[in-house]
Amino acid sequence: MPASAGVLATVERMPDRPTDHAGRVRHWEGVYQRNAVEAVSWYQAEPAVSLALIEALGVPRSAPVVDVGGGASVLVDRLIGSGSTDVTVVDVSERALAAARARVGDDPRVDWIAADLFTWEPDRSYGLWHDRAVLHFAAGAEVDAYRAVLERAVGPGGAVILGTFGPDGPEYCSGLPVTRYDAAGLAALLGGGFEVVEERTEAHRTPSGATQSFVWLAARRRSS
């Protein structure tokens, strides 16, 4: 996607960047093996922007929600705590999912799926697709694969929330190069089949005290 569409690719691929399923599993399992859940840079004690955008989209508590790359995020805790009845968390790291499951317990309202998002084949439609900090790790054909999975998972009228590093955000995260987006770039990635509902920016404070710029987009898939 060209830079004019709002995608700000600032870093070339690193030689050791994982480009297949085994490599991605190895990388992210290593990240969670070396770091406590509360120490990774994307950790949030309260997913305030995510929850605000879910409310802005008017997602019903009964709607099936998928948090892609959700890992050990506390979003699932907050959703279940506020009455959501159908939440799926997808992550390539079984360690991350185990950490979240240890907190939440074996709640029948939650489905835990260890899968590589770029090759995952959802077997159902979701009322909300939520992604905080996964998309910006995709590059090249992975972006097309991401979009294809999203389009299979979100039916007409379904909602999407995307959160990525913004134009002045980090160029690397967890030892990997990232692609930075602005709101126009996220909207262009979704395409004309989605209507933008809200855009936001966020200054995320990491556990180490650094500040990271995020851009958020909330959209709804058109019915036709």
N, C-alpha and C positions, 0 to 999 in steps of 0.2 A: 504494500500500500504506500503511495507516495507521501512524502513529508507534507505536501500541501493539504492532505486530508487530515492532518493533525497528529500524525504518528511521528514521534521524534526519536528515531533510532540513532543512538549516539555512540554505540560501542560495537565493534566487530566481534564475530564469534571467537571465543577463546579456544585454543587447541584441545583442551580437556573438557570442553562443555559436553555434558551428556546429551546424546542425540538418539538414544534408543531406550526401550523400556528398562532393560537391565541396568543401564547407566544411571537413569533417573532414580530407580529404586535405591541403588547403591549410594548415590549422592545424598538423597534426602534422609535415608535411614542413618547415614553418617552424621548429618546435621543434628538429628534428634538424639543420637548416641552421645555426641560430644557436648550438647547443651541442654540445660534444664528448660522445660517448657516456658517458664517465666523469664528466661534470659534471651530467647531469640528476638531479633530486632523487630519483628512484626507483632510481638505479643501485645495484647490489649486486655486490661482488666475489665473494661467495659466497652463493648462494640457500639458506641453511641450513634455513629453515623449510619451504620448498617440498620439499626433498629429504627432510626428516624426515617430512613428511606423506605423501609418496609411499611411503616405507617403511612407515608406519603402516597405509596402505591395502592393502599387500601387492600393489602393481601389478607384474605380471611384466615382465621385461626385454623380452619379445616383444610386449607389448601396444602397440597403436598409441596414441601420445600426441599431443594437440594443445595447444600453448601459445598461447592466444589473446591478442593484443596483446603477443606475446613480443618483438617488435622486436629490439633489440640485446642482450637479456638473455643472460647466460652460462648459463642453465639448459640450453639445448640442448647446450652444450659438456659440461656435467657429465653429462647423460643419456647422450650418446654415449660419453663416457669410462667410464661405469660399465656399459656393455653393452647399452643400449637399441638396438633394431634398427629402430624405425619412429617417427620424430618429425616432426611437422608444426608449423611456426611460421607463425602468421597475424598480419599487422599491416597497418594502413592506410598506413603510411609505408614506401615503397620504400627510402628512405635508411637507415632503421633496419635493415631486413632485409639490405641490402647490407653494413652494418657487421658484422653477425653472420656473414654468409656469407663475408666476407673472413677472419674468424678460423677458421671451421670448414672452409672449403673446399667443393669440390663433392662432398660425401659422399653416396653413394647412399641412405643411411639417413635423410636429412633432406629434407623437402619444404617449400619456401618459397612461401608464398601471400600476395601483396599483395591485400588485400581489406578492405572495410569490414565489420566484424563484424556490424553491425546489419542488413546486407543479404546477408551471405554465405550461400550454400547449400551446405553440406557434402554431398559425394557418397559418403560412407562413414561408418561408425560408429567411434568411438574408445573405447579402454579407459580413457582418462584425459583429462579436460578440466581444464586448469590455467589460472587467471587470477589474476595479481597486478597489481592497480591499473588494471584496465579498467572493471569494473562500476561503480565509484563515479563515473565520468564520465557514465553513462547517466541520462537523466531522461525522465519521461513515457512516451510510446509506445516509446522506445528500450529501456526496461526490459522491456516485453512482447516486443519483437523479440529482445532478448538471450536471454530465457528460451526463446523458441521455437526459436532456433538451437541452444541448448544441448540441448534435448530431442530435436532431430533428430540431433544429433551423438553423444549418449551413449545407448547401448542398455542393455537390462536387465543388471544386474550391473556396469555401468560406474561409474567413480569420477569425482568432481568435487572440485577444490580451488579455493576462492575466497579471495582476499586483498584487503581493502578498507581504507580509512581507518576507524578506530574512532570511537566517540562523542566522544572528546576529540582526534581528529585534525584536520588542517587543513580549513579551509572552502573553500580554493581550491588549485588545483594547475595549473601551466603556464598561468596566466591564465584558468582556467575554474572555475566553481563545481562542487563535488562533493556527492554524497550520502553521508553517513556512516552506517555500519551497526554494529550489534552482532551477536553470533552468532545471536540469535533472529531478527533481520531477514534474515540470509542463509538460515537454515533455512526461514523462511516464504516467501522468494522461490523456493526450490527446490520447496517443496510436499511433500505427503505421499508422493509417489512416491519420495522419497529418504530414506535412513536416515543420520543424523549419526553419524560415526565418531569425530571428534575436533574440539575447538575449541582455538584458541590465540590469544594476543595477542603482539605484537612491538613493540618500540621500535626503529624503523628510524632509523639514523644516516645522514643525507644527506651527500653530498660536501662541502657547505658547513658542516657541523657541527651542523645543526639535528636535532631528534629528532621523528619522526612516529609517531603511534600507529596500528598496524594490527591488524585482527581477521582471523582465519583460520578457515575451516570446511572440514573434509574430510568427504565424504559418499559414499554408494554408492547407485546407483539400484536400487530393489527389482526383483526378478525378475518380479513380477506386479502 
